[in-house]
């Protein structure tokens, strides 16, 4: 048994869904999302697309860790918007995703249960349109080695069917590759047997 999940579910492209209740319209936009720096731009784009909307509430998850998320009620009563959006993402086990729900107020107050239901249902409607991908959690490593060791290195890459992200083959060679978490120990064990090779962990994707 592994101590961690090395797969996760996400969406492959942005989708939207709509829910209406008592004149209010809730438009949910779901985006594949890994870079928190892009959040402001996405919200700004939606505000320019929907300048008359009353609220732009959102939630996102990144990484398979269920504790990594942010929510925002954007002026709705606390806990009635961002959290219901997040709960859908958690219950459907989807991560690396941002959902923004744009609300047009219809003049009738929905009350707390009505708001929770509206933000939840709009999110569900968007995800019904999504193509869910199952992805593996991969670590990225960089190898530094001598040119004479090239064949040994490339044989291991081929045997383990690893994805090479970048390479620079000179007298001193560098190669970046990604490797599924479950394969790390086995592959690094083989690479470490090559004399003089340097292995550096870069990041997890």
C-alpha positions in Angstrom: 0.0 0.0 0.0 1.3 3.4 -0.9 1.2 6.2 1.8 -0.1 8.7 -0.8 -2.5 8.7 -3.7 -0.5 9.1 -6.9 -3.5 9.8 -9.2 -6.0 12.6 -9.2 -9.0 13.8 -11.2 -9.2 17.1 -13.0 -10.9 18.7 -16.1 -9.3 19.1 -19.5 -10.8 22.3 -20.6 -13.1 25.1 -19.3 -16.8 24.5 -19.1 -19.9 26.3 -17.8 -23.3 25.6 -16.4 -26.4 27.7 -15.4 -28.9 27.4 -12.6 -31.9 29.7 -12.1 -34.0 30.3 -8.9 -36.7 32.9 -8.3 -35.3 35.2 -11.0 -31.7 35.0 -9.9 -29.3 33.5 -12.4 -26.1 31.6 -11.4 -23.5 31.0 -14.1 -20.7 28.6 -13.1 -17.4 28.7 -15.0 -15.0 25.9 -14.3 -11.3 26.1 -15.4 -8.3 23.8 -15.3 -6.2 25.6 -12.7 -2.7 25.1 -11.2 -1.3 28.6 -11.0 -2.8 30.9 -8.3 -1.2 33.9 -9.9 -3.8 33.6 -12.7 -6.7 33.9 -10.4 -7.0 37.7 -10.5 -6.9 37.8 -14.3 -9.7 35.2 -14.6 -11.9 37.1 -12.1 -11.2 40.4 -13.9 -12.2 38.8 -17.3 -15.4 37.5 -15.8 -16.2 40.9 -14.2 -15.7 42.6 -17.6 -17.9 39.9 -19.3 -20.6 40.3 -16.6 -20.4 44.0 -15.4 -24.0 44.0 -14.0 -23.6 40.8 -12.0 -24.0 41.2 -8.2 -21.5 38.6 -7.1 -18.5 36.6 -8.5 -18.0 33.8 -5.9 -15.3 31.2 -6.3 -13.4 28.2 -4.9 -10.4 26.3 -6.1 -8.4 23.2 -5.3 -4.9 22.5 -6.3 -2.9 19.3 -5.8 -4.5 16.1 -4.6 -4.2 17.3 -1.0 -7.8 17.9 0.2 -6.6 20.7 2.6 -5.2 22.9 -0.2 -8.0 25.2 -1.3 -9.4 28.7 -1.2 -12.9 30.0 -1.1 -14.5 33.5 -1.5 -18.1 34.5 -0.9 -17.7 37.9 -2.6 -20.4 39.6 -0.4 -22.8 36.7 -0.1 -23.5 35.6 3.5 -20.5 33.7 4.9 -20.5 30.1 4.0 -23.3 30.3 1.4 -21.2 30.5 -1.8 -17.5 29.6 -1.9 -17.9 26.6 0.5 -20.8 24.9 -1.4 -18.7 25.3 -4.6 -15.7 23.7 -2.8 -17.9 20.9 -1.4 -18.9 19.8 -4.9 -15.2 19.7 -5.9 -14.4 17.6 -2.8 -17.4 15.2 -3.2 -16.6 14.6 -6.9 -12.9 14.4 -6.0 -11.7 16.9 -8.7 -8.6 19.1 -8.2 -6.4 21.5 -10.1 -9.7 23.3 -10.8 -11.2 26.8 -10.2 -14.9 27.4 -10.3 -16.3 30.9 -10.4 -20.1 31.4 -10.1 -21.4 34.7 -11.4 -24.8 35.7 -9.8 -27.4 38.0 -11.3 -29.8 39.0 -8.5 -33.4 38.5 -9.4 -35.0 40.7 -6.8 -36.1 37.9 -4.4 -33.9 36.9 -1.5 -33.2 33.1 -1.6 -32.2 32.8 2.1 -29.2 30.8 3.3 -30.4 27.3 2.2 -31.5 28.7 -1.2 -28.1 30.3 -1.8 -26.2 27.1 -0.7 -28.3 25.0 -3.1 -27.9 27.5 -5.9 -24.1 27.7 -5.8 -23.8 24.0 -5.3 -26.2 23.2 -8.2 -24.6 25.7 -10.6 -21.2 24.1 -10.0 -22.7 20.6 -10.6 -24.3 21.8 -13.8 -20.9 23.0 -15.1 -19.1 19.8 -14.1 -21.7 17.7 -16.0 -20.3 19.3 -19.1 -16.7 18.5 -18.2 -14.5 15.8 -19.5 -12.8 14.4 -16.3 -9.2 13.2 -16.7 -7.4 10.8 -14.4 -3.8 12.1 -14.1 -0.8 10.8 -12.2 1.2 12.8 -9.7 4.7 13.1 -11.2 8.0 14.3 -9.8 10.4 16.2 -12.1 14.1 15.4 -11.8 17.3 16.7 -13.5 20.2 14.4 -14.3 23.7 15.6 -14.9 26.1 13.1 -16.4 29.1 12.6 -18.8 28.4 11.9 -22.5 29.8 8.4 -22.2 27.0 7.5 -19.8 24.3 8.5 -22.3 23.4 5.0 -23.4 22.9 3.8 -19.8 20.7 6.8 -19.0 18.6 6.6 -22.1 18.1 2.8 -21.6 16.5 3.5 -18.2 14.4 6.3 -19.7 13.1 3.9 -22.4 12.6 0.9 -20.1 10.5 2.9 -17.6 8.7 4.8 -20.5 9.6 8.2 -18.9 8.6 11.5 -20.4 11.7 13.6 -21.1 11.0 17.3 -20.6 14.3 18.8 -21.8 17.8 17.7 -22.7 21.1 19.3 -23.4 23.7 16.9 -24.6 27.2 18.3 -24.6 30.4 16.9 -23.0 28.5 17.4 -19.8 24.9 16.3 -20.3 21.7 17.5 -18.6 18.3 15.9 -18.9 15.0 16.7 -17.2 12.3 14.0 -16.9 9.1 13.4 -15.1 8.3 10.2 -13.3 5.2 8.9 -11.6 5.5 8.9 -7.8 5.1 5.1 -7.6 8.1 4.6 -9.9 10.5 7.0 -8.2 12.3 4.6 -5.9 12.8 1.9 -8.5 14.0 4.3 -11.3 16.3 6.4 -9.0 17.8 3.2 -7.7 18.8 2.2 -11.2 20.1 5.6 -12.1 22.2 5.8 -8.9 24.1 2.8 -10.0 25.6 4.8 -12.9 28.9 6.1 -11.7 29.2 9.9 -11.3 25.6 10.8 -12.2 24.0 13.6 -10.3 20.3 13.5 -9.6 18.4 16.7 -8.5 14.7 16.8 -7.5 13.0 19.9 -9.1 9.3 19.9 -8.4 6.1 17.9 -8.3 3.4 18.3 -11.0 
